[in-house]
């Protein structure tokens, strides 16, 4: 009986502590955003703080909803699964709507346009990504990739998805693609000669070229796309609320001001 009484008292104490601390309860006034803070100017670190286009837009959305924003920096390739499972409220990381992602998450209205750019060494023999191919069909689509071509990408990004597709779809095939955890890792592989080129969003590409001597961006977009916020398919209520707030921020010019702050017109 003494042992049983001790166990009961211990359990009561644990439950009491959890009740006071809010164990197992989600903060209904907090929005948890999953991102990958290695994607300037959309999200990156300034000291210990994550800043950038996505961070500022998300903060404005949270303000409109009367909620507190918390940003979690995780691997890009884990954002969709983390949001789909409910671990995070939404994902915002310069993310493009794709058919594969739509199988797992819902998306908001698009808030920005992105361009997939191609980075090569300044002394590269290639003037265009089209030069990576050899042989084209009657409709002008490539049928093969030149020997020795290796494309560096950040794992899970649309640059990865597009590059890994077949040549007929203007990809290079999985065997011609080297995946890295971050864009910075892919660029470092380019600097050290491990890959022929890196395909990544245009704005981060500019930052990487500025930070690494001897690199350049090829003219012409590899792919053009729209960025949106992803949500769990089980949380359509949050998606609708955030989408309404986002649409208002687009309409009143707030989103454009934020984007113009980080991306100066050429």
C-alpha positions in Angstrom: 0.0 0.0 0.0 2.9 2.4 0.8 4.4 1.7 -2.6 1.1 2.3 -4.3 0.5 5.5 -2.4 3.9 6.8 -3.3 3.3 6.0 -6.9 0.0 7.8 -6.9 1.5 10.9 -5.2 4.4 10.9 -7.7 1.9 10.8 -10.6 -0.2 13.6 -9.0 3.0 15.7 -8.7 4.0 15.1 -12.4 0.5 16.1 -13.6 0.5 19.2 -11.4 3.8 20.3 -12.8 2.7 19.7 -16.3 -0.5 21.6 -15.7 1.4 24.6 -14.4 4.0 24.4 -17.3 1.4 23.8 -20.0 2.9 20.4 -20.9 1.4 18.9 -24.1 -0.5 22.1 -24.9 0.1 24.1 -28.0 0.3 27.9 -27.7 -2.7 29.0 -29.6 -1.3 32.5 -29.9 1.9 31.5 -31.6 2.6 30.9 -35.2 5.5 28.6 -35.8 7.2 29.0 -39.2 9.6 26.5 -40.7 12.3 27.8 -42.9 15.8 27.2 -44.1 17.8 30.3 -43.2 20.5 30.0 -45.8 18.5 31.6 -48.7 19.3 35.3 -48.9 17.6 37.7 -49.3 14.5 35.6 -48.4 15.8 34.2 -45.1 19.2 34.4 -43.6 21.0 35.3 -40.3 22.0 38.7 -39.1 23.9 37.8 -36.0 21.5 35.4 -34.1 18.4 36.7 -35.8 16.7 35.4 -38.9 15.8 38.2 -41.2 14.8 38.6 -44.9 11.8 38.9 -47.1 10.0 35.9 -45.8 10.7 36.7 -42.2 9.3 40.2 -42.6 6.2 39.2 -44.5 5.5 36.4 -41.9 5.9 39.0 -39.1 3.4 41.3 -40.8 1.0 38.4 -41.2 1.3 37.4 -37.5 0.7 41.1 -36.5 -2.5 41.1 -38.6 -3.7 37.9 -36.9 -2.7 39.2 -33.4 -0.2 36.3 -33.0 3.4 35.9 -32.0 5.8 34.6 -34.7 8.4 32.0 -34.0 10.8 30.9 -36.8 12.4 27.5 -36.8 15.5 27.0 -39.0 15.6 23.5 -40.4 16.8 21.6 -43.4 14.9 22.7 -46.5 14.1 19.1 -47.4 12.3 18.7 -44.1 9.9 21.7 -44.3 7.1 20.0 -46.2 7.0 16.9 -44.1 7.3 18.9 -40.9 4.4 21.1 -41.9 2.3 18.2 -43.2 2.7 16.4 -39.9 1.6 19.5 -37.9 5.0 20.0 -36.3 5.1 23.5 -37.7 2.2 25.8 -38.6 3.5 26.8 -42.0 6.5 26.7 -44.2 8.0 29.8 -45.9 11.3 29.5 -47.6 11.2 30.8 -51.1 9.1 27.7 -51.8 7.5 27.0 -55.2 4.2 25.2 -55.7 4.9 21.9 -57.4 2.7 18.9 -58.2 4.6 16.7 -55.7 4.4 19.2 -52.9 0.6 19.6 -53.5 0.2 15.9 -52.7 1.3 16.7 -49.1 0.5 20.3 -48.3 -1.7 23.2 -49.4 -0.4 26.6 -50.6 -1.3 30.2 -50.2 -1.6 32.9 -52.8 1.7 33.5 -54.5 3.5 36.5 -53.0 6.8 36.7 -55.1 8.3 35.5 -58.3 11.5 33.5 -58.5 14.0 32.6 -61.2 16.2 29.6 -61.2 19.7 30.8 -62.2 22.8 28.9 -63.3 26.1 29.7 -61.7 29.4 28.7 -63.4 33.1 29.7 -63.1 34.0 32.9 -64.9 36.2 30.9 -67.3 33.5 28.4 -68.1 33.3 27.2 -71.7 29.5 27.3 -71.4 27.5 30.5 -72.3 24.1 29.0 -71.6 22.5 26.1 -69.8 21.5 24.9 -73.3 25.2 24.2 -74.0 25.1 21.4 -71.4 23.1 19.3 -73.9 24.1 17.5 -77.0 21.5 16.5 -79.6 18.0 17.9 -80.0 14.8 16.4 -81.4 12.7 18.0 -84.2 10.8 20.1 -81.6 14.1 21.5 -80.2 14.0 19.5 -77.0 17.3 18.0 -75.8 17.8 14.2 -76.0 21.1 13.9 -74.2 23.5 15.6 -71.8 27.2 16.1 -72.6 29.7 13.9 -70.9 31.3 15.3 -67.8 28.4 17.6 -66.9 27.6 17.6 -63.2 25.0 20.0 -61.7 25.1 21.0 -58.1 21.8 21.7 -56.3 20.4 22.2 -52.8 18.5 19.0 -51.9 14.7 19.2 -52.2 14.6 22.6 -54.0 12.9 23.1 -57.3 16.4 23.5 -58.8 16.9 19.9 -57.6 13.6 18.7 -59.0 13.9 20.3 -62.4 17.6 19.3 -62.8 16.9 15.7 -61.8 14.2 15.2 -64.5 15.0 13.7 -67.9 16.8 15.7 -70.6 13.5 15.7 -72.7 12.0 17.8 -69.9 15.1 20.1 -69.9 16.5 18.3 -66.9 19.9 16.4 -66.7 18.9 13.1 -65.1 19.6 12.1 -61.5 23.0 10.7 -62.4 24.1 14.1 -63.5 23.0 15.9 -60.4 24.9 16.3 -57.1 22.6 17.1 -54.1 23.9 19.2 -51.1 22.2 20.2 -47.8 22.6 23.9 -48.5 23.1 26.2 -51.4 26.4 27.3 -49.9 27.6 23.7 -50.0 26.7 23.4 -53.6 28.5 26.6 -54.4 31.6 25.5 -52.5 31.6 22.3 -54.7 31.6 24.6 -57.7 34.5 26.6 -56.4 36.5 23.4 -55.8 35.7 22.0 -59.2 33.5 19.1 -58.1 30.5 20.3 -60.3 30.1 22.1 -63.6 27.4 24.5 -62.5 25.0 25.2 -59.7 21.3 25.8 -60.3 19.7 27.9 -57.6 17.3 30.8 -57.2 18.5 34.0 -58.7 18.7 36.2 -55.6 20.7 33.8 -53.5 22.8 33.2 -56.7 23.7 36.9 -56.8 24.7 36.7 -53.1 26.9 33.7 -53.6 28.6 35.1 -56.7 29.3 38.3 -54.8 30.8 36.3 -51.9 32.9 34.0 -54.1 35.4 35.4 -56.6 35.7 33.8 -59.9 32.0 32.9 -60.4 29.3 34.3 -62.6 25.6 33.8 -63.5 24.7 32.7 -67.0 22.3 34.9 -68.9 18.7 33.7 -69.1 16.5 32.0 -66.6 16.6 28.2 -66.3 13.0 28.2 -64.9 10.6 30.9 -63.7 8.3 30.2 -60.8 6.0 31.6 -58.1 6.7 31.5 -54.3 3.9 30.6 -51.8 3.4 29.6 -48.2 2.7 25.9 -47.4 0.3 24.5 -44.8 -0.9 21.2 -43.5 -3.9 19.8 -45.5 -5.6 19.3 -42.1 -5.3 23.0 -41.2 -7.4 24.8 -43.9 -8.7 27.3 -41.3 -5.1 28.6 -40.7 -4.4 28.6 -44.4 -7.5 30.7 -45.1 -6.7 33.2 -42.3 -3.1 33.6 -43.4 -4.1 33.8 -47.0 -6.5 36.6 -46.2 -3.9 38.5 -44.3 -1.3 38.0 -47.1 -3.7 39.2 -49.8 -4.4 42.3 -47.8 -0.6 42.9 -47.4 -0.2 42.4 -51.2 -3.1 44.8 -51.9 -1.8 47.6 -49.7 1.7 47.5 -51.1 3.4 46.1 -47.9 4.7 43.0 -49.6 6.2 45.0 -52.5 7.9 47.4 -50.1 9.5 44.5 -48.2 10.7 42.9 -51.4 12.0 46.2 -52.8 13.9 46.7 -49.5 15.9 43.5 -50.1 16.0 43.3 -53.9 17.0 46.5 -55.6 16.0 47.2 -59.2 18.8 46.6 -61.7 
